[in-house]
Amino acid sequence: MFQAPHMPRNTEVETHAPVTFPQIAALSAAADAVAAEERRRLHPATAQALTEAGFCRYFVPRRWGGSEGGFPELVAAVTAVAVADASAAWCGALWATHSRFAAYLPERGQHDLWSRSPDVRIAAAVNPAGTAAPRGDGWVLSGEWQCVSGAHFAEWALLAVTLPTPEGPAPWLCAVPAADFAVRDSWDSTGLRGTGSHTVVVEHAVVPAHRAFPLAELLRGAGGPGRSRCHSVPALLVSGPVFCATALGAARHALEVWAAWAAARGRSGRDPGGLHRTLTRSAGDIEAAQLLLQSAAVRAETGVVTERTVASNQRDAAAAAHLLVKGVERLFRAAGVHACGDSELQRCWRDVHTVAAHRALNADAAAAAYASAVLAEADAAREVSLAGA
């Protein structure tokens, strides 16, 4: 098994992080990228390489042998794999993210997942679906959950369902082992085709109470015993930068592919000025997006958590996604018919657009959240000023 190096991260404790080892996963991902698109799922060797690189254990609590890693390192790792294959990077990012989700389970539930190994692949669907009938101290779960990335390789799935609570119906995440769910082939998307984001089907699976937790705890980043910084920040503070890292890697690869094509075309003397402008503007867009995502990841790692901090990360991730779409779109159009065939540039173009369509990167939602936070602070400052007058 690949072992990641010890890396200090603002604490006296050293941790494992998949910083130098995405290249290992990327080798498998790059070799299988075309075939993964055709079969609409990763090759088992790529899934294993991502696991060995440390993605699945990335946010697993240390007491279970996990890394409790940092957000900047994860953004860098996902980006590195996405240069090779966006679908592999997306699965790696989600397997890391879902280990963060599972850290909200009660202690006994965490034991069920990680007592044997922290390298457990966890799929998730956070949109409530299905039904849950009370039984004993838990529930009997049935239903279908769509767009569950990496479902074929998941050993567990965290599935959202609405449960009755003393405060009224509320969405909870229930941990279901692979033996209790089936995967129905349903994923046939424009981009991220290799993610295998198929439908998970559950029929009468028993979920004890210790394998469930309120989705609201994850969304607000509820603190608790044994929860580190990476486990106790709001979901919206981190989801955008981590997800957008896949688009960043795909865009960087698109730039590499396009530059090689442009170099050959430029030697023929055809409009070198136009090629130069396209290269410069798209490279600028991609590097600007990278700076935004790096800044957001550092903010998630070390910033004071406020409504404005969360909204700033939503803003920056959405802005980065827009820049990446713009940069890759320019490259695609400049390549003309050469990009329209079955090519690496076309695959990158499709992947970037698909990532940018994710709701975590929605520009309107980010704008509403940011404006609300900024204007609320302005109103509060105005009231303080008036009170002191």
C-alpha positions as YAML, in Angstrom:
chain: A
units: angstrom
residues:
- id: 1
  name: MET
  ca: [0.00, 0.00, 0.00]
- id: 2
  name: PHE
  ca: [1.28, 3.46, -0.81]
- id: 3
  name: GLN
  ca: [2.22, 5.44, 2.27]
- id: 4
  name: ALA
  ca: [1.87, 9.21, 2.24]
- id: 5
  name: PRO
  ca: [4.58, 11.27, 3.93]
- id: 6
  name: HIS
  ca: [4.21, 12.94, 7.31]
- id: 7
  name: MET
  ca: [3.31, 16.59, 6.77]
- id: 8
  name: PRO
  ca: [2.89, 19.19, 9.56]
- id: 9
  name: ARG
  ca: [-0.32, 21.21, 9.26]
- id: 10
  name: ASN
  ca: [-0.50, 24.08, 11.74]
- id: 11
  name: THR
  ca: [-0.52, 21.68, 14.70]
- id: 12
  name: GLU
  ca: [2.02, 19.70, 16.69]
- id: 13
  name: VAL
  ca: [0.57, 16.49, 15.27]
- id: 14
  name: GLU
  ca: [1.76, 15.24, 11.92]
- id: 15
  name: THR
  ca: [-0.75, 13.82, 9.47]
- id: 16
  name: HIS
  ca: [-0.90, 11.79, 6.29]
- id: 17
  name: ALA
  ca: [-2.10, 13.61, 3.19]
- id: 18
  name: PRO
  ca: [-2.34, 12.62, -0.48]
- id: 19
  name: VAL
  ca: [-0.18, 15.46, -1.71]
- id: 20
  name: THR
  ca: [2.64, 13.76, -3.60]
- id: 21
  name: PHE
  ca: [0.67, 10.63, -4.45]
- id: 22
  name: PRO
  ca: [-2.10, 11.85, -6.75]
- id: 23
  name: GLN
  ca: [0.41, 11.21, -9.52]
- id: 24
  name: ILE
  ca: [0.18, 7.51, -8.70]
- id: 25
  name: ALA
  ca: [-3.58, 7.57, -9.12]
- id: 26
  name: ALA
  ca: [-3.25, 9.84, -12.15]
- id: 27
  name: LEU
  ca: [-1.14, 7.27, -14.01]
- id: 28
  name: SER
  ca: [-3.96, 4.75, -13.80]
- id: 29
  name: ALA
  ca: [-6.61, 7.39, -14.49]
- id: 30
  name: ALA
  ca: [-4.86, 8.71, -17.60]
- id: 31
  name: ALA
  ca: [-4.35, 5.24, -19.04]
- id: 32
  name: ASP
  ca: [-8.02, 4.41, -18.59]
- id: 33
  name: ALA
  ca: [-9.71, 7.78, -19.24]
- id: 34
  name: VAL
  ca: [-11.12, 6.93, -22.67]
- id: 35
  name: ALA
  ca: [-12.28, 3.46, -21.67]
- id: 36
  name: ALA
  ca: [-13.83, 4.84, -18.47]
- id: 37
  name: GLU
  ca: [-15.97, 7.15, -20.58]
- id: 38
  name: GLU
  ca: [-17.11, 4.27, -22.75]
- id: 39
  name: ARG
  ca: [-18.03, 1.98, -19.84]
- id: 40
  name: ARG
  ca: [-19.30, 4.96, -17.76]
- id: 41
  name: ARG
  ca: [-17.38, 3.98, -14.66]
- id: 42
  name: LEU
  ca: [-13.76, 3.82, -13.52]
- id: 43
  name: HIS
  ca: [-11.60, 0.76, -13.94]
- id: 44
  name: PRO
  ca: [-11.19, -1.14, -10.64]
- id: 45
  name: ALA
  ca: [-7.44, -0.44, -10.81]
- id: 46
  name: THR
  ca: [-8.10, 3.31, -10.87]
- id: 47
  name: ALA
  ca: [-10.50, 3.07, -7.94]
- id: 48
  name: GLN
  ca: [-7.85, 1.14, -6.03]
- id: 49
  name: ALA
  ca: [-5.14, 3.64, -6.96]
- id: 50
  name: LEU
  ca: [-7.29, 6.49, -5.62]
- id: 51
  name: THR
  ca: [-7.80, 4.55, -2.41]
- id: 52
  name: GLU
  ca: [-4.10, 3.81, -2.03]
- id: 53
  name: ALA
  ca: [-3.26, 7.46, -2.71]
- id: 54
  name: GLY
  ca: [-5.19, 8.33, 0.45]
- id: 55
  name: PHE
  ca: [-8.41, 9.90, -0.77]
- id: 56
  name: CYS
  ca: [-10.82, 7.60, 1.10]
- id: 57
  name: ARG
  ca: [-9.08, 8.04, 4.46]
- id: 58
  name: TYR
  ca: [-8.45, 11.75, 3.93]
- id: 59
  name: PHE
  ca: [-11.01, 13.05, 6.44]
- id: 60
  name: VAL
  ca: [-11.40, 9.88, 8.51]
- id: 61
  name: PRO
  ca: [-10.77, 10.69, 12.21]
- id: 62
  name: ARG
  ca: [-7.29, 9.83, 13.42]
- id: 63
  name: ARG
  ca: [-8.60, 7.44, 16.06]
- id: 64
  name: TRP
  ca: [-9.69, 5.16, 13.20]
- id: 65
  name: GLY
  ca: [-6.33, 5.49, 11.41]
- id: 66
  name: GLY
  ca: [-7.41, 8.33, 9.13]
- id: 67
  name: SER
  ca: [-5.65, 11.50, 8.07]
- id: 68
  name: GLU
  ca: [-7.92, 14.36, 9.19]
- id: 69
  name: GLY
  ca: [-6.37, 16.21, 6.26]
- id: 70
  name: GLY
  ca: [-6.46, 19.84, 5.19]
- id: 71
  name: PHE
  ca: [-8.56, 21.51, 2.53]
- id: 72
  name: PRO
  ca: [-5.71, 23.19, 0.57]
- id: 73
  name: GLU
  ca: [-3.92, 19.85, 0.16]
- id: 74
  name: LEU
  ca: [-7.11, 18.16, -1.02]
- id: 75
  name: VAL
  ca: [-7.81, 20.86, -3.61]
- id: 76
  name: ALA
  ca: [-4.26, 20.42, -4.93]
- id: 77
  name: ALA
  ca: [-4.57, 16.63, -5.00]
- id: 78
  name: VAL
  ca: [-7.91, 16.64, -6.81]
- id: 79
  name: THR
  ca: [-6.56, 19.13, -9.35]
- id: 80
  name: ALA
  ca: [-3.53, 16.94, -10.03]
- id: 81
  name: VAL
  ca: [-5.64, 13.85, -10.71]
- id: 82
  name: ALA
  ca: [-8.10, 15.84, -12.85]
- id: 83
  name: VAL
  ca: [-5.30, 16.80, -15.23]
- id: 84
  name: ALA
  ca: [-5.20, 13.08, -16.06]
- id: 85
  name: ASP
  ca: [-8.93, 12.36, -15.85]
- id: 86
  name: ALA
  ca: [-11.71, 14.50, -14.41]
- id: 87
  name: SER
  ca: [-13.94, 11.50, -13.70]
- id: 88
  name: ALA
  ca: [-11.29, 9.86, -11.52]
- id: 89
  name: ALA
  ca: [-10.65, 13.15, -9.72]
- id: 90
  name: TRP
  ca: [-14.37, 13.64, -9.10]
- id: 91
  name: CYS
  ca: [-14.66, 10.20, -7.51]
- id: 92
  name: GLY
  ca: [-11.56, 10.79, -5.40]
- id: 93
  name: ALA
  ca: [-12.87, 14.17, -4.24]
- id: 94
  name: LEU
  ca: [-16.22, 12.68, -3.28]
- id: 95
  name: TRP
  ca: [-14.75, 9.67, -1.49]
- id: 96
  name: ALA
  ca: [-12.68, 12.09, 0.57]
- id: 97
  name: THR
  ca: [-15.64, 14.38, 1.17]
- id: 98
  name: HIS
  ca: [-17.93, 11.54, 2.19]
- id: 99
  name: SER
  ca: [-15.49, 10.37, 4.84]
- id: 100
  name: ARG
  ca: [-15.94, 13.86, 6.31]
- id: 101
  name: PHE
  ca: [-19.70, 13.34, 6.22]
- id: 102
  name: ALA
  ca: [-19.44, 9.97, 7.96]
- id: 103
  name: ALA
  ca: [-17.50, 11.52, 10.84]
- id: 104
  name: TYR
  ca: [-20.88, 12.92, 11.97]
- id: 105
  name: LEU
  ca: [-22.16, 9.41, 12.68]
- id: 106
  name: PRO
  ca: [-22.41, 8.31, 16.31]
- id: 107
  name: GLU
  ca: [-19.32, 6.53, 17.61]
- id: 108
  name: ARG
  ca: [-20.82, 3.08, 17.12]
- id: 109
  name: GLY
  ca: [-21.71, 3.92, 13.53]
- id: 110
  name: GLN
  ca: [-18.16, 5.08, 12.85]
- id: 111
  name: HIS
  ca: [-16.94, 1.80, 14.32]
- id: 112
  name: ASP
  ca: [-19.12, -0.10, 11.84]
- id: 113
  name: LEU
  ca: [-17.47, 1.76, 8.94]
- id: 114
  name: TRP
  ca: [-13.83, 2.07, 9.97]
- id: 115
  name: SER
  ca: [-12.98, -0.46, 12.68]
- id: 116
  name: ARG
  ca: [-11.16, -2.66, 10.16]
- id: 117
  name: SER
  ca: [-9.63, 0.02, 7.94]
- id: 118
  name: PRO
  ca: [-9.88, 3.76, 7.25]
- id: 119
  name: ASP
  ca: [-9.63, 3.05, 3.51]
- id: 120
  name: VAL
  ca: [-13.37, 2.66, 2.97]
- id: 121
  name: ARG
  ca: [-15.06, 3.98, -0.17]
- id: 122
  name: ILE
  ca: [-18.26, 5.81, 0.76]
- id: 123
  name: ALA
  ca: [-20.82, 7.02, -1.76]
- id: 124
  name: ALA
  ca: [-23.51, 9.54, -0.86]
- id: 125
  name: ALA
  ca: [-26.76, 11.12, -1.98]
- id: 126
  name: VAL
  ca: [-27.76, 14.21, 0.00]
- id: 127
  name: ASN
  ca: [-31.05, 14.88, -1.78]
- id: 128
  name: PRO
  ca: [-33.73, 13.19, 0.36]
- id: 129
  name: ALA
  ca: [-35.53, 10.34, -1.37]
- id: 130
  name: GLY
  ca: [-37.13, 7.04, -0.47]
- id: 131
  name: THR
  ca: [-39.02, 6.18, 2.71]
- id: 132
  name: ALA
  ca: [-38.08, 5.10, 6.21]
- id: 133
  name: ALA
  ca: [-40.46, 3.15, 8.44]
- id: 134
  name: PRO
  ca: [-39.65, 3.03, 12.18]
- id: 135
  name: ARG
  ca: [-38.48, -0.33, 13.54]
- id: 136
  name: GLY
  ca: [-37.04, -0.79, 17.00]
- id: 137
  name: ASP
  ca: [-34.33, 1.79, 17.58]
- id: 138
  name: GLY
  ca: [-33.98, 2.50, 13.87]
- id: 139
  name: TRP
  ca: [-35.75, 2.36, 10.54]
- id: 140
  name: VAL
  ca: [-36.42, 0.20, 7.50]
- id: 141
  name: LEU
  ca: [-35.21, 2.09, 4.45]
- id: 142
  name: SER
  ca: [-36.47, 1.71, 0.87]
- id: 143
  name: GLY
  ca: [-36.19, 3.81, -2.26]
- id: 144
  name: GLU
  ca: [-34.01, 5.01, -5.09]
- id: 145
  name: TRP
  ca: [-31.28, 7.68, -5.02]
- id: 146
  name: GLN
  ca: [-30.01, 9.06, -8.31]
- id: 147
  name: CYS
  ca: [-26.60, 10.35, -9.42]
- id: 148
  name: VAL
  ca: [-24.53, 8.51, -6.82]
- id: 149
  name: SER
  ca: [-20.94, 8.86, -8.04]
- id: 150
  name: GLY
  ca: [-18.64, 5.87, -7.70]
- id: 151
  name: ALA
  ca: [-21.58, 3.72, -6.62]
- id: 152
  name: HIS
  ca: [-20.19, 0.48, -8.09]
- id: 153
  name: PHE
  ca: [-17.08, 0.71, -5.91]
- id: 154
  name: ALA
  ca: [-18.75, 1.93, -2.71]
- id: 155
  name: GLU
  ca: [-18.57, -0.22, 0.40]
- id: 156
  name: TRP
  ca: [-21.09, 2.03, 2.13]
- id: 157
  name: ALA
  ca: [-23.58, 4.66, 1.00]
- id: 158
  name: LEU
  ca: [-24.84, 7.65, 2.97]
- id: 159
  name: LEU
  ca: [-28.41, 8.16, 1.76]
- id: 160
  name: ALA
  ca: [-30.63, 11.10, 2.69]
- id: 161
  name: VAL
  ca: [-34.20, 10.37, 3.75]
- id: 162
  name: THR
  ca: [-36.82, 12.41, 5.59]
- id: 163
  name: LEU
  ca: [-37.42, 11.08, 9.11]
- id: 164
  name: PRO
  ca: [-40.02, 12.08, 11.71]
- id: 165
  name: THR
  ca: [-38.46, 13.94, 14.64]
- id: 166
  name: PRO
  ca: [-39.92, 15.72, 17.70]
- id: 167
  name: GLU
  ca: [-39.40, 19.00, 15.82]
- id: 168
  name: GLY
  ca: [-41.12, 17.66, 12.71]
- id: 169
  name: PRO
  ca: [-39.94, 15.87, 9.55]
- id: 170
  name: ALA
  ca: [-36.24, 16.44, 8.83]
- id: 171
  name: PRO
  ca: [-33.64, 15.01, 6.42]
- id: 172
  name: TRP
  ca: [-31.14, 12.56, 7.90]
- id: 173
  name: LEU
  ca: [-28.24, 10.67, 6.34]
- id: 174
  name: CYS
  ca: [-28.36, 6.91, 6.80]
- id: 175
  name: ALA
  ca: [-25.32, 4.66, 6.38]
- id: 176
  name: VAL
  ca: [-26.18, 1.57, 4.33]
- id: 177
  name: PRO
  ca: [-23.64, -1.22, 3.59]
- id: 178
  name: ALA
  ca: [-23.11, -2.36, 0.01]
- id: 179
  name: ALA
  ca: [-24.76, -5.69, 0.79]
- id: 180
  name: ASP
  ca: [-28.04, -3.83, 1.34]
- id: 181
  name: PHE
  ca: [-28.20, -1.85, -1.90]
- id: 182
  name: ALA
  ca: [-28.10, -2.46, -5.62]
- id: 183
  name: VAL
  ca: [-26.78, -0.19, -8.38]
- id: 184
  name: ARG
  ca: [-28.95, 0.38, -11.43]
- id: 185
  name: ASP
  ca: [-27.26, 1.60, -14.60]
- id: 186
  name: SER
  ca: [-28.66, 5.08, -15.30]
- id: 187
  name: TRP
  ca: [-25.70, 7.43, -15.83]
- id: 188
  name: ASP
  ca: [-25.26, 8.65, -19.40]
- id: 189
  name: SER
  ca: [-24.20, 12.27, -19.08]
- id: 190
  name: THR
  ca: [-22.44, 14.76, -21.33]
- id: 191
  name: GLY
  ca: [-19.42, 15.10, -19.05]
- id: 192
  name: LEU
  ca: [-17.83, 13.24, -16.13]
- id: 193
  name: ARG
  ca: [-19.03, 10.14, -17.93]
- id: 194
  name: GLY
  ca: [-16.57, 7.86, -16.15]
- id: 195
  name: THR
  ca: [-17.85, 8.66, -12.65]
- id: 196
  name: GLY
  ca: [-20.45, 5.88, -12.71]
- id: 197
  name: SER
  ca: [-22.99, 8.16, -11.03]
- id: 198
  name: HIS
  ca: [-25.74, 5.59, -11.28]
- id: 199
  name: THR
  ca: [-28.89, 5.02, -9.21]
- id: 200
  name: VAL
  ca: [-28.70, 3.29, -5.82]
- id: 201
  name: VAL
  ca: [-31.70, 1.08, -5.05]
- id: 202
  name: VAL
  ca: [-32.58, -0.03, -1.52]
- id: 203
  name: GLU
  ca: [-35.33, -2.47, -0.59]
- id: 204
  name: HIS
  ca: [-36.20, -2.90, 3.09]
- id: 205
  name: ALA
  ca: [-32.74, -2.28, 4.52]
- id: 206
  name: VAL
  ca: [-32.60, -2.10, 8.32]
- id: 207
  name: VAL
  ca: [-30.78, 1.03, 9.52]
- id: 208
  name: PRO
  ca: [-30.11, 1.11, 13.28]
- id: 209
  name: ALA
  ca: [-30.15, 4.51, 14.97]
- id: 210
  name: HIS
  ca: [-26.37, 4.54, 15.38]
- id: 211
  name: ARG
  ca: [-25.97, 4.59, 11.59]
- id: 212
  name: ALA
  ca: [-27.82, 7.86, 11.04]
- id: 213
  name: PHE
  ca: [-27.43, 11.55, 11.80]
- id: 214
  name: PRO
  ca: [-29.28, 14.80, 10.97]
- id: 215
  name: LEU
  ca: [-28.22, 16.38, 7.68]
- id: 216
  name: ALA
  ca: [-28.52, 19.76, 9.42]
- id: 217
  name: GLU
  ca: [-25.47, 18.93, 11.57]
- id: 218
  name: LEU
  ca: [-23.35, 18.49, 8.47]
- id: 219
  name: LEU
  ca: [-24.70, 21.60, 6.77]
- id: 220
  name: ARG
  ca: [-23.98, 23.88, 9.73]
- id: 221
  name: GLY
  ca: [-20.71, 22.18, 10.71]
- id: 222
  name: ALA
  ca: [-21.76, 21.19, 14.20]
- id: 223
  name: GLY
  ca: [-18.89, 20.66, 16.61]
- id: 224
  name: GLY
  ca: [-18.72, 17.71, 18.96]
- id: 225
  name: PRO
  ca: [-16.42, 15.31, 20.82]
- id: 226
  name: GLY
  ca: [-13.59, 14.11, 18.62]
- id: 227
  name: ARG
  ca: [-14.44, 16.43, 15.73]
- id: 228
  name: SER
  ca: [-11.47, 18.30, 14.33]
- id: 229
  name: ARG
  ca: [-11.53, 21.51, 12.30]
- id: 230
  name: CYS
  ca: [-12.09, 19.54, 9.10]
- id: 231
  name: HIS
  ca: [-15.21, 17.98, 10.62]
- id: 232
  name: SER
  ca: [-16.73, 21.08, 12.19]
- id: 233
  name: VAL
  ca: [-17.02, 23.64, 9.40]
- id: 234
  name: PRO
  ca: [-20.18, 24.28, 7.36]
- id: 235
  name: ALA
  ca: [-20.58, 22.16, 4.25]
- id: 236
  name: LEU
  ca: [-20.94, 25.20, 2.01]
- id: 237
  name: LEU
  ca: [-17.58, 26.53, 3.20]
- id: 238
  name: VAL
  ca: [-15.74, 23.61, 1.60]
- id: 239
  name: SER
  ca: [-17.91, 21.95, -1.05]
- id: 240
  name: GLY
  ca: [-17.48, 24.55, -3.79]
- id: 241
  name: PRO
  ca: [-13.66, 24.75, -3.77]
- id: 242
  name: VAL
  ca: [-13.26, 20.95, -3.56]
- id: 243
  name: PHE
  ca: [-15.72, 20.25, -6.38]
- id: 244
  name: CYS
  ca: [-14.37, 23.01, -8.61]
- id: 245
  name: ALA
  ca: [-10.85, 21.58, -8.31]
- id: 246
  name: THR
  ca: [-11.90, 18.88, -10.77]
- id: 247
  name: ALA
  ca: [-12.77, 21.55, -13.34]
- id: 248
  name: LEU
  ca: [-9.46, 23.30, -12.67]
- id: 249
  name: GLY
  ca: [-7.46, 20.17, -13.46]
- id: 250
  name: ALA
  ca: [-9.50, 19.46, -16.58]
- id: 251
  name: ALA
  ca: [-9.03, 23.05, -17.76]
- id: 252
  name: ARG
  ca: [-5.29, 22.86, -17.21]
- id: 253
  name: HIS
  ca: [-5.16, 19.72, -19.32]
- id: 254
  name: ALA
  ca: [-7.27, 21.41, -22.00]
- id: 255
  name: LEU
  ca: [-4.73, 24.23, -22.09]
- id: 256
  name: GLU
  ca: [-1.85, 21.75, -22.47]
- id: 257
  name: VAL
  ca: [-3.61, 19.90, -25.30]
- id: 258
  name: TRP
  ca: [-4.60, 23.12, -27.05]
- id: 259
  name: ALA
  ca: [-1.10, 24.60, -26.75]
- id: 260
  name: ALA
  ca: [0.38, 21.53, -28.44]
- id: 261
  name: TRP
  ca: [-2.16, 21.85, -31.26]
- id: 262
  name: ALA
  ca: [-1.55, 25.61, -31.56]
- id: 263
  name: ALA
  ca: [2.22, 25.14, -31.70]
- id: 264
  name: ALA
  ca: [1.85, 22.88, -34.71]
- id: 265
  name: ARG
  ca: [-0.68, 25.18, -36.35]
- id: 266
  name: GLY
  ca: [1.41, 28.27, -35.65]
- id: 267
  name: ARG
  ca: [4.32, 26.85, -37.60]
- id: 268
  name: SER
  ca: [2.16, 26.95, -40.70]
- id: 269
  name: GLY
  ca: [1.86, 30.74, -40.32]
- id: 270
  name: ARG
  ca: [-1.92, 30.83, -39.88]
- id: 271
  name: ASP
  ca: [-3.02, 33.77, -37.73]
- id: 272
  name: PRO
  ca: [-0.37, 33.47, -35.01]
- id: 273
  name: GLY
  ca: [-1.68, 36.65, -33.37]
- id: 274
  name: GLY
  ca: [-5.10, 35.11, -32.82]
- id: 275
  name: LEU
  ca: [-3.56, 31.99, -31.35]
- id: 276
  name: HIS
  ca: [-1.39, 34.05, -29.03]
- id: 277
  name: ARG
  ca: [-4.37, 36.04, -27.76]
- id: 278
  name: THR
  ca: [-6.42, 32.91, -27.17]
- id: 279
  name: LEU
  ca: [-3.59, 31.22, -25.30]
- id: 280
  name: THR
  ca: [-2.86, 34.26, -23.15]
- id: 281
  name: ARG
  ca: [-6.46, 35.01, -22.22]
- id: 282
  name: SER
  ca: [-7.39, 31.41, -21.44]
- id: 283
  name: ALA
  ca: [-4.21, 30.82, -19.43]
- id: 284
  name: GLY
  ca: [-5.02, 33.97, -17.45]
- id: 285
  name: ASP
  ca: [-8.57, 32.78, -16.77]
- id: 286
  name: ILE
  ca: [-7.36, 29.37, -15.60]
- id: 287
  name: GLU
  ca: [-4.64, 30.78, -13.35]
- id: 288
  name: ALA
  ca: [-7.08, 33.31, -11.88]
- id: 289
  name: ALA
  ca: [-9.47, 30.47, -11.08]
- id: 290
  name: GLN
  ca: [-6.64, 28.56, -9.42]
- id: 291
  name: LEU
  ca: [-5.82, 31.54, -7.20]
- id: 292
  name: LEU
  ca: [-9.47, 31.88, -6.18]
- id: 293
  name: LEU
  ca: [-9.71, 28.20, -5.25]
- id: 294
  name: GLN
  ca: [-6.43, 28.23, -3.35]
- id: 295
  name: SER
  ca: [-7.58, 31.27, -1.38]
- id: 296
  name: ALA
  ca: [-10.94, 29.67, -0.63]
- id: 297
  name: ALA
  ca: [-9.26, 26.45, 0.54]
- id: 298
  name: VAL
  ca: [-6.99, 28.37, 2.93]
- id: 299
  name: ARG
  ca: [-10.02, 30.29, 4.21]
- id: 300
  name: ALA
  ca: [-11.80, 26.99, 4.87]
- id: 301
  name: GLU
  ca: [-8.74, 25.67, 6.67]
- id: 302
  name: THR
  ca: [-7.85, 28.64, 8.88]
- id: 303
  name: GLY
  ca: [-10.44, 31.41, 8.58]
- id: 304
  name: VAL
  ca: [-12.88, 32.46, 11.27]
- id: 305
  name: VAL
  ca: [-16.18, 30.83, 10.36]
- id: 306
  name: THR
  ca: [-18.85, 33.47, 9.80]
- id: 307
  name: GLU
  ca: [-21.77, 33.83, 7.43]
- id: 308
  name: ARG
  ca: [-19.59, 36.08, 5.28]
- id: 309
  name: THR
  ca: [-16.68, 33.61, 5.26]
- id: 310
  name: VAL
  ca: [-18.96, 30.85, 4.01]
- id: 311
  name: ALA
  ca: [-20.52, 33.15, 1.43]
- id: 312
  name: SER
  ca: [-17.08, 34.32, 0.26]
- id: 313
  name: ASN
  ca: [-16.11, 30.74, -0.50]
- id: 314
  name: GLN
  ca: [-19.36, 30.19, -2.37]
- id: 315
  name: ARG
  ca: [-18.64, 33.36, -4.35]
- id: 316
  name: ASP
  ca: [-15.05, 32.43, -5.16]
- id: 317
  name: ALA
  ca: [-15.86, 28.85, -6.18]
- id: 318
  name: ALA
  ca: [-18.68, 30.01, -8.46]
- id: 319
  name: ALA
  ca: [-16.45, 32.72, -9.93]
- id: 320
  name: ALA
  ca: [-13.67, 30.19, -10.51]
- id: 321
  name: ALA
  ca: [-16.09, 27.86, -12.29]
- id: 322
  name: HIS
  ca: [-17.19, 30.73, -14.55]
- id: 323
  name: LEU
  ca: [-13.58, 31.57, -15.40]
- id: 324
  name: LEU
  ca: [-12.78, 27.95, -16.21]
- id: 325
  name: VAL
  ca: [-15.80, 27.59, -18.47]
- id: 326
  name: LYS
  ca: [-14.88, 30.82, -20.22]
- id: 327
  name: GLY
  ca: [-11.24, 29.82, -20.64]
- id: 328
  name: VAL
  ca: [-11.96, 26.34, -21.98]
- id: 329
  name: GLU
  ca: [-14.80, 27.57, -24.19]
- id: 330
  name: ARG
  ca: [-12.39, 30.00, -25.84]
- id: 331
  name: LEU
  ca: [-9.90, 27.20, -26.48]
- id: 332
  name: PHE
  ca: [-12.60, 24.94, -27.87]
- id: 333
  name: ARG
  ca: [-13.91, 27.56, -30.28]
- id: 334
  name: ALA
  ca: [-10.44, 28.55, -31.44]
- id: 335
  name: ALA
  ca: [-9.68, 24.92, -32.29]
- id: 336
  name: GLY
  ca: [-12.80, 24.78, -34.45]
- id: 337
  name: VAL
  ca: [-13.59, 21.48, -36.09]
- id: 338
  name: HIS
  ca: [-10.42, 19.96, -34.63]
- id: 339
  name: ALA
  ca: [-12.05, 20.08, -31.18]
- id: 340
  name: CYS
  ca: [-15.39, 18.67, -32.25]
- id: 341
  name: GLY
  ca: [-14.23, 15.12, -32.84]
- id: 342
  name: ASP
  ca: [-13.42, 12.48, -30.27]
- id: 343
  name: SER
  ca: [-10.50, 14.31, -28.66]
- id: 344
  name: GLU
  ca: [-8.95, 15.09, -25.29]
- id: 345
  name: LEU
  ca: [-9.89, 18.75, -25.71]
- id: 346
  name: GLN
  ca: [-13.51, 17.83, -26.31]
- id: 347
  name: ARG
  ca: [-13.54, 15.60, -23.22]
- id: 348
  name: CYS
  ca: [-12.07, 18.38, -21.08]
- id: 349
  name: TRP
  ca: [-14.60, 20.86, -22.47]
- id: 350
  name: ARG
  ca: [-17.48, 18.52, -21.57]
- id: 351
  name: ASP
  ca: [-16.09, 17.78, -18.12]
- id: 352
  name: VAL
  ca: [-15.55, 21.45, -17.22]
- id: 353
  name: HIS
  ca: [-19.08, 22.36, -18.28]
- id: 354
  name: THR
  ca: [-20.53, 19.45, -16.29]
- id: 355
  name: VAL
  ca: [-18.65, 20.34, -13.11]
- id: 356
  name: ALA
  ca: [-19.67, 23.99, -13.44]
- id: 357
  name: ALA
  ca: [-23.33, 22.93, -13.65]
- id: 358
  name: HIS
  ca: [-23.19, 21.47, -10.12]
- id: 359
  name: ARG
  ca: [-25.44, 23.30, -7.69]
- id: 360
  name: ALA
  ca: [-22.50, 23.92, -5.32]
- id: 361
  name: LEU
  ca: [-21.11, 26.23, -8.02]
- id: 362
  name: ASN
  ca: [-24.35, 28.01, -8.91]
- id: 363
  name: ALA
  ca: [-23.59, 31.70, -9.46]
- id: 364
  name: ASP
  ca: [-27.07, 32.95, -8.52]
- id: 365
  name: ALA
  ca: [-27.09, 31.06, -5.22]
- id: 366
  name: ALA
  ca: [-23.57, 32.31, -4.45]
- id: 367
  name: ALA
  ca: [-24.55, 35.89, -5.26]
- id: 368
  name: ALA
  ca: [-27.62, 35.71, -3.02]
- id: 369
  name: ALA
  ca: [-25.62, 34.27, -0.12]
- id: 370
  name: TYR
  ca: [-22.79, 36.79, -0.47]
- id: 371
  name: ALA
  ca: [-25.06, 39.81, -0.84]
- id: 372
  name: SER
  ca: [-27.12, 38.70, 2.15]
- id: 373
  name: ALA
  ca: [-24.01, 38.35, 4.33]
- id: 374
  name: VAL
  ca: [-22.45, 41.65, 3.27]
- id: 375
  name: LEU
  ca: [-25.66, 43.66, 3.56]
- id: 376
  name: ALA
  ca: [-26.44, 42.11, 6.95]
- id: 377
  name: GLU
  ca: [-23.03, 43.25, 8.20]
- id: 378
  name: ALA
  ca: [-23.65, 46.72, 6.77]
- id: 379
  name: ASP
  ca: [-27.04, 46.92, 8.50]
- id: 380
  name: ALA
  ca: [-25.51, 45.81, 11.80]
- id: 381
  name: ALA
  ca: [-22.74, 48.41, 11.50]
- id: 382
  name: ARG
  ca: [-25.30, 51.09, 10.72]
- id: 383
  name: GLU
  ca: [-27.36, 50.20, 13.78]
- id: 384
  name: VAL
  ca: [-24.27, 50.35, 15.99]
- id: 385
  name: SER
  ca: [-23.38, 53.72, 14.51]
- id: 386
  name: LEU
  ca: [-26.87, 55.09, 15.12]
- id: 387
  name: ALA
  ca: [-26.92, 53.73, 18.67]
- id: 388
  name: GLY
  ca: [-23.66, 55.50, 19.44]
- id: 389
  name: ALA
  ca: [-24.71, 58.80, 17.90]
...
